[in-house]
């Protein structure tokens, strides 16, 4: 008798990552698997305005002005045999017509790893500087982005000393077009 191969479903992402205040939001869970029969979807955490259809993985919601910003969404898909996979993804809620140059760092305070999440309206070269309270650059990252939408940069910040830092994100889509966003992060890791 041969072995039976069980293909565990895997979540790729959410199909629509931008929600607009005052407008209906609709999206769907994207899977990395071709096995889509008898799956159950669950929203484990996310913004209060978001609901999921457990049978087909479609999302619906109606964000309000107080929902503006990034929201982490944790999803689970389970197959008929009880195998499951989870995935954390991001939805950005903005006002229609706003410049979506929003940036967030999660978690903040940072620990050993953190994600820098930002939205691009056009392909750009991104530079992220991390600065001390005195303005000295401690880390610089340059990322070439060839696609628009929500981007995530996974940062290993385990060598960062406890303290408060600033970050500066620069987006250069052409030599004459530079946009900048500035924010603050802290590292409150307990000393070893």
GUKELO-54628 format. One record per residue (C-alpha): residue number from 1; residue in three letters; x, y, z. Coordinates in pm, 1 decimal, m for minus. Layout:
BEGIN
NUM/Ala/X/Y/Z $
...
# end
This chain:
BEGIN
1/Unk/0.0/0.0/0.0 $
2/Unk/142.2/338.6/m97.8 $
3/Unk/178.7/647.1/118.8 $
4/Unk/m87.1/913.0/113.2 $
5/Unk/59.1/1260.3/67.8 $
6/Unk/m112.7/1527.0/273.8 $
7/Unk/m75.8/1878.8/134.2 $
8/Unk/m108.4/2130.8/414.3 $
9/Unk/m265.6/2455.1/292.5 $
10/Unk/m46.3/2764.2/309.2 $
11/Unk/m156.8/3127.6/307.7 $
12/Unk/28.8/3355.4/69.0 $
13/Unk/m128.3/3693.3/147.5 $
14/Unk/m439.3/3907.8/145.2 $
15/Unk/m531.0/4011.7/m209.5 $
16/Unk/m627.4/4374.4/m130.3 $
17/Unk/m397.0/4543.1/122.3 $
18/Unk/m538.6/4897.7/111.2 $
19/Unk/m874.2/4992.3/262.5 $
20/Unk/m1037.1/5335.0/224.7 $
21/Unk/m1230.0/5511.9/500.6 $
22/Unk/m1604.7/5524.8/432.6 $
23/Unk/m1586.9/5274.6/148.3 $
24/Unk/m1671.3/4904.0/150.0 $
25/Unk/m1360.6/4685.2/170.8 $
26/Unk/m1348.1/4346.3/1.3 $
27/Unk/m1057.9/4108.1/m27.0 $
28/Unk/m973.5/3739.2/m33.9 $
29/Unk/m711.7/3513.2/118.8 $
30/Unk/m452.3/3406.2/m139.9 $
31/Unk/m322.5/3050.2/m100.0 $
32/Unk/11.9/2897.0/m197.9 $
33/Unk/m160.6/2564.6/m247.8 $
34/Unk/m371.7/2426.5/m529.7 $
35/Unk/m566.7/2220.3/m274.8 $
36/Unk/m864.7/2445.8/m200.3 $
37/Unk/m1134.5/2187.9/m124.4 $
38/Unk/m1292.6/2165.1/221.4 $
39/Unk/m1095.5/2450.2/377.4 $
40/Unk/m1206.9/2660.3/671.7 $
41/Unk/m1078.5/3016.8/719.4 $
42/Unk/m1053.5/3208.4/1046.6 $
43/Unk/m960.5/3563.8/1137.3 $
44/Unk/m756.6/3526.9/1459.3 $
45/Unk/m687.9/3898.0/1505.6 $
46/Unk/m727.7/4220.2/1313.5 $
47/Unk/m919.1/4547.3/1308.4 $
48/Unk/m1270.8/4538.8/1453.3 $
49/Unk/m1431.4/4644.4/1124.8 $
50/Unk/m1301.1/4337.6/937.0 $
51/Unk/m1491.1/4006.3/902.4 $
52/Unk/m1408.3/3687.3/712.8 $
53/Unk/m1627.9/3428.6/544.0 $
54/Unk/m1508.0/3100.2/697.0 $
55/Unk/m1603.4/2897.6/387.8 $
56/Unk/m1433.8/3088.7/104.1 $
57/Unk/m1176.7/3317.5/275.0 $
58/Unk/m1334.8/3640.2/154.6 $
59/Unk/m1311.7/3953.9/371.3 $
60/Unk/m1559.8/4234.6/410.5 $
61/Unk/m1569.8/4549.3/615.3 $
62/Unk/m1633.8/4919.0/632.9 $
63/Unk/m1343.4/5114.6/791.1 $
64/Unk/m1411.3/5439.7/977.4 $
65/Unk/m1187.9/5748.3/1027.1 $
66/Unk/m1052.3/5613.2/1357.9 $
67/Unk/m921.5/5306.1/1168.4 $
68/Unk/m662.2/5500.9/964.6 $
69/Unk/m317.5/5340.1/973.4 $
70/Unk/m165.4/4993.3/951.5 $
71/Unk/m344.4/4693.7/1101.9 $
72/Unk/m190.2/4352.6/1151.8 $
73/Unk/m422.6/4070.7/1049.8 $
74/Unk/m363.9/3712.0/1166.6 $
75/Unk/m532.5/3441.3/958.1 $
76/Unk/m568.1/3065.5/984.6 $
77/Unk/m669.1/2813.8/719.9 $
78/Unk/m758.4/2457.5/819.3 $
79/Unk/m812.2/2160.4/587.4 $
80/Unk/m1057.0/1871.2/631.5 $
81/Unk/m794.2/1667.3/820.9 $
82/Unk/m729.7/1937.4/1082.4 $
83/Unk/m398.7/2053.1/932.5 $
84/Unk/m367.0/2428.7/956.2 $
85/Unk/m141.3/2716.8/871.0 $
86/Unk/m137.1/3072.9/1001.6 $
87/Unk/m13.5/3393.9/847.5 $
88/Unk/17.0/3752.3/966.9 $
89/Unk/m36.9/4017.2/701.6 $
90/Unk/m96.7/4391.8/691.5 $
91/Unk/m385.7/4613.3/577.8 $
92/Unk/m341.1/4988.8/541.7 $
93/Unk/m648.1/5207.9/592.5 $
94/Unk/m630.8/5559.2/444.5 $
95/Unk/m868.2/5835.9/336.6 $
96/Unk/m938.6/5834.5/m37.1 $
97/Unk/m703.5/6089.6/m195.5 $
98/Unk/m453.7/6093.3/94.5 $
99/Unk/m85.3/6049.4/24.1 $
100/Unk/m25.0/5694.1/143.9 $
101/Unk/335.8/5751.0/250.0 $
102/Unk/264.7/5599.8/587.6 $
103/Unk/533.3/5404.3/768.4 $
104/Unk/513.7/5183.3/1073.4 $
105/Unk/761.1/4973.0/1269.0 $
106/Unk/627.1/4667.9/1445.8 $
107/Unk/690.2/4575.7/1714.7 $
108/Unk/800.6/4908.3/1862.6 $
109/Unk/973.3/4900.8/2109.7 $
110/Unk/1185.4/4670.7/1898.3 $
111/Unk/1339.0/4348.4/2017.2 $
112/Unk/1577.2/4129.2/1816.8 $
113/Unk/1376.7/4151.1/1491.4 $
114/Unk/1121.5/4399.5/1369.3 $
115/Unk/937.9/4483.8/1048.3 $
116/Unk/943.6/4822.4/881.1 $
117/Unk/621.1/4850.2/680.2 $
118/Unk/555.9/5124.1/424.1 $
119/Unk/347.7/5194.0/117.1 $
120/Unk/484.6/5291.3/m225.0 $
121/Unk/278.3/5465.4/m491.9 $
122/Unk/542.5/5401.0/m760.0 $
123/Unk/860.2/5191.6/m794.3 $
124/Unk/1135.9/5357.5/m592.3 $
125/Unk/1472.6/5315.1/m430.6 $
126/Unk/1417.0/5316.7/m55.8 $
127/Unk/1679.9/5417.9/198.5 $
128/Unk/1612.8/5371.2/569.2 $
129/Unk/1847.0/5533.1/822.5 $
130/Unk/1837.8/5456.9/1195.2 $
131/Unk/1976.2/5749.2/1400.2 $
132/Unk/2078.5/5785.0/1765.4 $
133/Unk/1936.5/6063.0/1985.1 $
134/Unk/2247.2/6264.0/1889.1 $
135/Unk/2169.6/6229.3/1517.1 $
136/Unk/2443.9/5973.2/1438.1 $
137/Unk/2344.3/5711.3/1179.4 $
138/Unk/2379.7/5361.3/1327.6 $
139/Unk/2225.6/5158.4/1043.1 $
140/Unk/2140.9/5227.1/678.7 $
141/Unk/1941.0/4999.7/449.8 $
142/Unk/1887.4/5051.9/78.7 $
143/Unk/1615.1/4852.4/m92.0 $
144/Unk/1521.9/4865.8/m460.7 $
145/Unk/1144.5/4828.6/m493.1 $
146/Unk/1010.1/4748.1/m836.7 $
147/Unk/647.1/4714.1/m736.4 $
148/Unk/392.0/4943.3/m579.7 $
149/Unk/182.7/4870.2/m271.2 $
150/Unk/262.6/4774.7/86.3 $
151/Unk/625.3/4677.9/138.6 $
152/Unk/786.8/4510.9/438.3 $
153/Unk/1150.6/4514.1/538.5 $
154/Unk/1250.5/4255.0/800.3 $
155/Unk/1524.8/4408.4/1014.6 $
156/Unk/1760.5/4217.3/1244.6 $
157/Unk/1809.1/4480.4/1515.0 $
158/Unk/1963.4/4247.7/1775.5 $
159/Unk/2283.2/4457.0/1786.7 $
160/Unk/2091.8/4778.1/1867.3 $
161/Unk/2176.2/4912.3/2213.7 $
162/Unk/1889.0/5002.7/2449.5 $
163/Unk/1767.5/5357.0/2388.6 $
164/Unk/1550.2/5582.5/2178.4 $
165/Unk/1623.7/5620.3/1807.5 $
166/Unk/1482.8/5801.4/1507.4 $
167/Unk/1429.6/5651.0/1166.7 $
168/Unk/1429.3/5831.0/834.3 $
169/Unk/1280.4/5666.8/526.2 $
170/Unk/1360.3/5824.7/188.8 $
171/Unk/1186.2/5722.4/m131.0 $
172/Unk/1357.0/5820.5/m456.5 $
173/Unk/1152.0/5741.6/m766.3 $
174/Unk/1358.5/5971.7/m990.6 $
175/Unk/1662.8/6193.4/m922.6 $
176/Unk/1438.9/6497.9/m881.4 $
177/Unk/1170.6/6324.6/m668.9 $
178/Unk/1260.2/6247.5/m306.6 $
179/Unk/1000.2/6196.5/m34.8 $
180/Unk/1092.2/6158.8/333.4 $
181/Unk/917.5/6029.9/645.8 $
182/Unk/1058.3/6059.8/997.1 $
183/Unk/961.0/5866.3/1309.3 $
184/Unk/1082.2/5730.7/1641.4 $
185/Unk/1155.3/5383.5/1772.2 $
186/Unk/1294.3/5251.3/2097.4 $
187/Unk/1478.0/4944.5/2212.3 $
188/Unk/1396.4/4839.9/2564.7 $
189/Unk/1542.3/4491.0/2554.6 $
190/Unk/1659.0/4374.2/2895.9 $
191/Unk/2038.3/4360.5/2923.9 $
192/Unk/2192.3/4014.3/2887.0 $
# end
